[in-house]
Amino acid sequence: MTTTRRHQLAATALALAAMALPFAAHTQTAPKLKVGLMLPYTGTFAALGNAIENGFRLQIAEAGGKVAGREVEFFKVDDESDPSKATDNVNKLVKRDAVDVLVGTVHSGVAMAMAKVAKDSGTLLIVPNAGADAVTGAMCAPNIFRSSFSNWQPGYAMGEVMAKKGHKKVVTITWKYAAGDESVKGFKEAFEKGGGAVVKELSLPFPNVEFQALLTEIAATKPDAVYTFFAGGGAVKFVKDYAGAGLKKSIPLYGAGFITDGTLEAQGDAADGLFTTLHYADSLGTARDNAFRLAYVKAYKLQPDVYAVQGYDAAQMLAIGLNAVKGDVSKKAEIAAALQKAKIDSPRGAFSLSKAHNPVQDIYLRQVVGKENKLVGVASKSLADPARGCKM
């Protein structure tokens, strides 16, 4: 073979290799997206954690198992609803597993620790339940988002409802922790604005469920009504004990919707007729919600609740943010910009995010009928949390 011929063949091979390079780069598999789920899988809030994960996984499955073209790899930590273990637990995901995004949690005290680590490390965090006001208030950050609510929102909406119903003297009762305190604070703000008075604020340590002494105190105070915040197993016992003490017949019980969400089966007849406020109801009847409920039942053989919706929407929000940056989680500012412009097409009804990254959403008035939180109407339209202390 001549030297010229060899040179021609070498040049052709190089040209072909150069042409193949962009194609090879294009067809390279994107690295997996590492999602760290930090949720309660044991204890009082275990059912809530499972529902959130179910909702999140359902949305990912509907999108073909990928987010922005990246396959998802899950890392899980049981946070045990224990704030004292929260920093160590979240660091298992951030430092040990090097996750791209954190999803959690239920307990407000644990969420505060997660938010601090996320803020310090720059890790993307989506909160699918915990309503701690400070997460999208004083702790707000460009990389922290919430798919659920602030504790203030359902409480404030119920304060408006109860004032309009003409109640004047109310007793509040909750666990003594961030979620309970902030829910009561939101309720009190609206109720007093509407002309009512909170005559007594009762509480007990989380997750204590020895309610008898406090129920006796409610009976002796004789208020027009009671406002409450409990969730999970504590909500089941409180509603049953309240009815068992004979108070349900004489002093109407109202609450943030967590008192009856995911708990109705266990509460039985004791919950019948209770009015609650929340950003979701079992009978919205929209095409979007009907499709979601059908898919959830098909996937898990369970009825979805607000926790499943919040998990589902956390995955939707992640997809919106990452699609805008072609899966590059380092582009936090662009992710935030995309989410702030977005309308999230949720089973609860479309919602947007405030500048503090908290949902601006309708809060519904619901009533327990049988085993459903039936929609009564909209208690507060497009309610935005005041995000006090947010300097973003």
C-alpha positions as CSV (number, residue, x, y, z in Angstrom):
1,M,0.0,0.0,0.0
2,T,1.4,3.4,-0.9
3,T,2.2,6.0,1.7
4,T,-0.5,8.3,0.1
5,R,-3.1,5.6,0.4
6,R,-2.2,5.0,4.0
7,H,-2.5,8.7,4.8
8,Q,-6.0,8.8,3.0
9,L,-7.3,5.8,5.1
10,A,-5.9,7.3,8.4
11,A,-7.6,10.7,7.5
12,T,-10.9,8.9,6.8
13,A,-10.7,7.0,10.1
14,L,-10.0,10.2,12.0
15,A,-12.9,12.0,10.3
16,L,-15.3,9.1,11.1
17,A,-14.1,9.1,14.8
18,A,-14.7,12.8,15.0
19,M,-18.2,12.5,13.6
20,A,-19.0,9.8,16.1
21,L,-17.9,11.8,19.1
22,P,-20.9,14.1,19.4
23,F,-23.2,11.0,18.9
24,A,-21.4,9.1,21.7
25,A,-21.6,12.0,24.0
26,H,-25.3,12.5,23.2
27,T,-26.1,8.9,23.9
28,Q,-24.2,8.6,27.1
29,T,-26.4,7.7,30.0
30,A,-27.0,10.6,32.4
31,P,-25.9,9.8,36.0
32,K,-28.7,8.7,38.3
33,L,-30.6,11.3,40.3
34,K,-30.0,10.6,44.0
35,V,-33.1,11.3,46.0
36,G,-32.9,11.2,49.8
37,L,-36.2,10.4,51.5
38,M,-36.1,11.4,55.2
39,L,-39.5,10.5,56.6
40,P,-41.1,8.8,59.6
41,Y,-41.4,5.1,58.9
42,T,-42.1,4.1,62.6
43,G,-44.1,5.7,65.4
44,T,-47.0,8.1,65.5
45,F,-46.5,9.4,62.0
46,A,-45.5,6.2,60.2
47,A,-48.6,6.1,58.0
48,L,-48.0,9.7,56.9
49,G,-44.4,8.9,55.9
50,N,-45.5,5.9,53.8
51,A,-48.3,7.9,52.1
52,I,-45.8,10.7,51.2
53,E,-43.4,8.2,49.7
54,N,-46.2,6.4,47.8
55,G,-47.3,9.7,46.3
56,F,-43.8,10.7,45.3
57,R,-43.1,7.3,43.7
58,L,-46.4,7.3,41.8
59,Q,-45.6,10.6,40.1
60,I,-42.1,9.4,39.2
61,A,-43.6,6.2,37.8
62,E,-46.1,8.2,35.7
63,A,-43.1,10.1,34.2
64,G,-41.5,6.8,33.1
65,G,-39.3,6.4,36.2
66,K,-37.1,9.4,35.3
67,V,-36.8,13.1,36.2
68,A,-35.4,15.3,33.5
69,G,-34.0,12.2,31.7
70,R,-32.3,10.9,34.8
71,E,-33.2,7.6,36.4
72,V,-34.0,8.0,40.1
73,E,-32.1,6.2,42.9
74,F,-33.7,6.4,46.3
75,F,-31.9,6.6,49.7
76,K,-34.1,6.3,52.8
77,V,-33.7,7.3,56.4
78,D,-36.3,6.8,59.2
79,D,-36.3,10.1,61.1
80,E,-38.4,8.6,63.9
81,S,-40.0,12.0,64.4
82,D,-37.1,12.8,66.7
83,P,-35.6,16.3,66.5
84,S,-32.6,15.2,68.6
85,K,-31.5,12.8,65.9
86,A,-32.4,15.0,62.9
87,T,-29.1,16.6,62.2
88,D,-27.2,13.2,62.3
89,N,-30.0,11.6,60.1
90,V,-30.0,14.3,57.4
91,N,-26.2,14.2,57.3
92,K,-26.3,10.5,56.5
93,L,-28.1,11.5,53.3
94,V,-26.1,14.6,52.5
95,K,-22.5,13.6,53.5
96,R,-22.6,9.8,53.3
97,D,-24.9,9.2,50.4
98,A,-24.2,12.6,48.6
99,V,-27.9,12.9,47.5
100,D,-28.9,15.5,44.9
101,V,-32.1,16.4,46.6
102,L,-33.7,15.9,50.1
103,V,-37.4,15.1,50.5
104,G,-38.8,15.4,54.0
105,T,-40.4,15.5,56.5
106,V,-43.5,15.3,58.6
107,H,-42.5,16.6,62.1
108,S,-41.9,20.3,62.2
109,G,-39.0,20.1,64.6
110,V,-37.2,17.6,62.4
111,A,-37.9,19.7,59.3
112,M,-36.2,22.7,61.0
113,A,-33.0,20.7,61.4
114,M,-33.3,19.5,57.7
115,A,-33.7,23.1,56.6
116,K,-30.6,24.3,58.4
117,V,-28.4,21.5,56.9
118,A,-29.9,22.2,53.4
119,K,-29.3,25.9,53.8
120,D,-25.7,25.4,55.0
121,S,-24.8,22.7,52.4
122,G,-26.8,24.2,49.4
123,T,-28.6,20.8,48.9
124,L,-32.0,21.1,47.2
125,L,-34.8,20.4,49.8
126,I,-38.5,19.8,49.2
127,V,-40.7,19.6,52.3
128,P,-43.7,17.4,51.6
129,N,-45.5,18.0,54.9
130,A,-44.0,19.7,57.9
131,G,-45.7,23.1,58.2
132,A,-43.1,24.8,60.4
133,D,-43.6,28.5,59.6
134,A,-39.9,29.3,59.7
135,V,-39.0,26.9,56.9
136,T,-40.5,29.4,54.4
137,G,-40.2,32.2,56.9
138,A,-36.9,33.1,58.7
139,M,-35.2,29.9,57.3
140,C,-36.2,30.5,53.7
141,A,-33.5,30.0,51.1
142,P,-33.3,29.7,47.3
143,N,-32.9,25.9,47.5
144,I,-35.7,25.2,50.0
145,F,-39.3,24.6,48.7
146,R,-42.5,23.3,50.2
147,S,-45.2,21.2,48.5
148,S,-47.6,21.2,51.5
149,F,-48.6,24.2,53.7
150,S,-47.5,26.4,56.5
151,N,-48.9,25.6,59.9
152,W,-50.4,29.1,59.8
153,Q,-52.6,28.4,56.7
154,P,-55.2,25.8,57.8
155,G,-55.3,27.4,61.3
156,Y,-56.0,30.9,59.9
157,A,-58.7,29.6,57.6
158,M,-60.5,27.9,60.4
159,G,-60.3,31.0,62.6
160,E,-62.2,32.8,59.8
161,V,-64.8,30.0,59.5
162,M,-65.5,29.8,63.3
163,A,-65.8,33.6,63.6
164,K,-68.3,33.7,60.8
165,K,-70.3,30.9,62.4
166,G,-70.8,33.2,65.4
167,H,-68.6,31.4,68.0
168,K,-67.3,33.8,70.6
169,K,-65.4,31.8,73.3
170,V,-63.1,29.0,72.2
171,V,-60.7,26.7,73.9
172,T,-57.7,25.4,71.8
173,I,-55.9,22.1,72.4
174,T,-52.8,20.6,70.8
175,W,-49.4,19.0,71.3
176,K,-46.8,21.5,72.7
177,Y,-44.5,21.6,69.7
178,A,-43.9,23.9,66.7
179,A,-46.8,22.5,64.5
180,G,-49.4,22.8,67.3
181,D,-48.2,26.2,68.6
182,E,-48.2,27.7,65.1
183,S,-51.5,26.2,64.1
184,V,-53.1,27.7,67.2
185,K,-51.4,31.0,66.5
186,G,-52.8,31.2,63.0
187,F,-56.3,30.3,64.2
188,K,-56.1,32.8,67.0
189,E,-55.0,35.6,64.6
190,A,-58.0,35.2,62.3
191,F,-60.5,34.3,65.1
192,E,-59.7,37.4,67.2
193,K,-59.8,39.5,64.0
194,G,-63.3,38.2,63.5
195,G,-64.4,39.2,67.0
196,G,-63.9,36.0,68.9
197,A,-61.7,35.2,72.0
198,V,-59.5,32.3,72.9
199,V,-60.3,31.8,76.6
200,K,-57.9,28.9,77.2
201,E,-55.0,27.3,75.4
202,L,-54.4,23.7,76.4
203,S,-51.5,21.5,75.4
204,L,-49.5,18.4,76.3
205,P,-46.0,17.2,75.3
206,F,-45.6,15.4,71.9
207,P,-46.5,12.5,71.4
208,N,-48.4,12.2,74.7
209,V,-52.0,11.0,74.3
210,E,-53.3,11.1,77.9
211,F,-56.1,13.6,77.2
212,Q,-58.5,12.9,80.1
213,A,-57.4,15.7,82.5
214,L,-57.6,18.3,79.6
215,L,-61.0,17.0,78.5
216,T,-62.2,17.5,82.1
217,E,-60.9,21.1,81.9
218,I,-62.7,21.8,78.6
219,A,-66.0,20.5,80.2
220,A,-65.5,22.8,83.2
221,T,-64.7,25.9,81.0
222,K,-67.8,25.4,78.8
223,P,-66.6,27.2,75.7
224,D,-68.8,27.7,72.6
225,A,-66.4,25.4,70.6
226,V,-63.0,23.8,70.6
227,Y,-60.2,24.2,68.0
228,T,-57.6,21.4,67.8
229,F,-54.5,20.3,66.0
230,F,-53.4,16.7,66.2
231,A,-52.3,14.2,63.5
232,G,-51.7,10.5,63.0
233,G,-52.2,8.1,66.0
234,G,-52.7,11.0,68.4
235,A,-55.6,12.4,66.2
236,V,-57.3,9.0,66.3
237,K,-57.2,8.8,70.1
238,F,-58.2,12.4,70.7
239,V,-61.3,12.3,68.5
240,K,-62.4,9.0,70.2
241,D,-61.7,10.3,73.7
242,Y,-63.5,13.6,73.0
243,A,-66.6,11.7,71.9
244,G,-66.2,9.2,74.7
245,A,-66.2,12.0,77.3
246,G,-69.6,13.2,75.9
247,L,-68.2,16.5,74.8
248,K,-69.0,16.1,71.1
249,K,-72.7,16.5,71.8
250,S,-72.4,19.7,73.7
251,I,-69.2,21.5,72.5
252,P,-68.6,21.4,68.7
253,L,-65.0,20.3,67.8
254,Y,-63.2,21.9,64.8
255,G,-59.7,21.4,63.6
256,A,-56.9,21.7,61.1
257,G,-57.7,18.9,58.6
258,F,-54.9,16.6,59.9
259,I,-57.2,15.6,62.7
260,T,-59.3,13.6,60.2
261,D,-56.9,13.0,57.3
262,G,-55.7,9.4,57.0
263,T,-57.4,8.7,60.4
264,L,-61.1,8.3,59.6
265,E,-61.1,4.5,59.4
266,A,-59.7,4.2,62.9
267,Q,-61.8,7.0,64.3
268,G,-65.1,5.4,63.2
269,D,-68.4,7.2,64.3
270,A,-66.5,9.4,66.7
271,A,-65.4,11.6,63.8
272,D,-68.8,12.0,62.1
273,G,-69.8,15.6,61.4
274,L,-66.5,17.2,62.3
275,F,-65.6,20.3,60.4
276,T,-62.0,20.8,59.3
277,T,-59.9,23.1,57.1
278,L,-57.2,21.9,54.7
279,H,-55.9,22.3,51.2
280,Y,-57.4,19.0,50.1
281,A,-60.7,17.1,50.4
282,D,-61.8,13.6,49.5
283,S,-64.6,14.7,47.1
284,L,-63.1,17.5,44.9
285,G,-64.6,15.7,41.9
286,T,-62.2,17.3,39.4
287,A,-60.9,15.3,36.4
288,R,-57.3,15.8,37.7
289,D,-58.1,14.6,41.2
290,N,-60.2,11.6,40.0
291,A,-57.3,10.4,37.8
292,F,-54.9,10.7,40.6
293,R,-57.1,8.9,43.1
294,L,-57.7,6.1,40.6
295,A,-54.0,5.7,39.8
296,Y,-53.1,5.7,43.6
297,V,-55.7,3.0,44.4
298,K,-54.5,0.9,41.5
299,A,-50.9,1.2,42.6
300,Y,-51.2,0.8,46.3
301,K,-54.7,-0.7,47.0
302,L,-55.3,2.3,49.4
303,Q,-57.3,5.5,49.3
304,P,-55.0,8.5,49.0
305,D,-55.0,11.4,51.5
306,V,-53.5,14.8,51.8
307,Y,-50.1,13.3,52.6
308,A,-50.1,11.3,49.3
309,V,-51.0,14.5,47.4
310,Q,-48.1,16.4,49.0
311,G,-45.6,13.6,48.1
312,Y,-47.0,13.5,44.5
313,D,-46.6,17.3,44.2
314,A,-43.1,17.2,45.7
315,A,-42.1,15.0,42.7
316,Q,-44.0,17.3,40.3
317,M,-42.1,20.3,41.6
318,L,-38.8,18.5,41.4
319,A,-39.5,17.6,37.7
320,I,-40.5,21.2,36.9
321,G,-37.3,22.6,38.4
322,L,-35.0,20.0,36.9
323,N,-36.6,20.0,33.4
324,A,-35.8,23.7,33.3
325,V,-32.1,23.0,33.8
326,K,-31.9,19.8,31.9
327,G,-31.3,17.8,35.1
328,D,-28.4,19.9,36.4
329,V,-29.1,20.3,40.1
330,S,-26.2,22.7,40.6
331,K,-28.3,25.5,38.9
332,K,-30.2,26.4,42.0
333,A,-31.2,30.0,40.9
334,E,-32.6,28.7,37.6
335,I,-34.5,25.9,39.4
336,A,-36.0,28.5,41.8
337,A,-36.9,30.8,38.9
338,A,-38.7,28.0,37.0
339,L,-40.7,27.0,40.1
340,Q,-41.7,30.5,41.0
341,K,-43.2,31.0,37.5
342,A,-44.9,27.6,37.5
343,K,-48.5,26.6,38.1
344,I,-48.4,23.2,39.7
345,D,-51.2,21.0,38.3
346,S,-52.0,19.3,41.6
347,P,-54.9,17.0,42.5
348,R,-55.8,19.6,45.2
349,G,-56.3,22.2,42.5
350,A,-53.6,24.3,40.7
351,F,-51.3,26.2,43.0
352,S,-48.3,28.5,42.7
353,L,-45.4,29.2,45.0
354,S,-44.8,32.5,46.9
355,K,-41.5,34.3,46.8
356,A,-40.7,32.3,50.0
357,H,-41.4,29.0,48.1
358,N,-44.6,28.1,50.1
359,P,-47.8,27.1,48.2
360,V,-50.4,29.8,47.6
361,Q,-53.5,27.7,47.6
362,D,-57.2,27.4,48.3
363,I,-58.0,26.1,51.9
364,Y,-61.2,24.0,51.9
365,L,-63.8,23.6,54.5
366,R,-64.6,19.9,54.8
367,Q,-67.1,17.9,56.9
368,V,-66.7,14.2,57.9
369,V,-69.5,12.2,56.3
370,G,-69.0,8.4,56.7
371,K,-65.4,7.7,55.9
372,E,-64.8,10.8,53.8
373,N,-63.7,14.4,54.3
374,K,-66.5,15.9,52.1
375,L,-66.0,19.2,50.5
376,V,-68.3,21.9,51.9
377,G,-66.7,24.9,50.1
378,V,-63.6,27.1,50.0
379,A,-62.8,28.5,53.4
380,S,-60.1,30.8,52.1
381,K,-59.2,31.5,48.5
382,S,-55.6,31.5,47.3
383,L,-54.3,31.9,50.9
384,A,-50.7,32.9,51.0
385,D,-48.6,32.5,54.2
386,P,-47.2,35.9,55.4
387,A,-43.7,34.4,55.4
388,R,-42.7,36.5,58.4
389,G,-38.9,36.8,58.7
390,C,-38.1,35.7,55.2
391,K,-35.3,37.9,53.7
392,M,-34.8,36.1,50.4
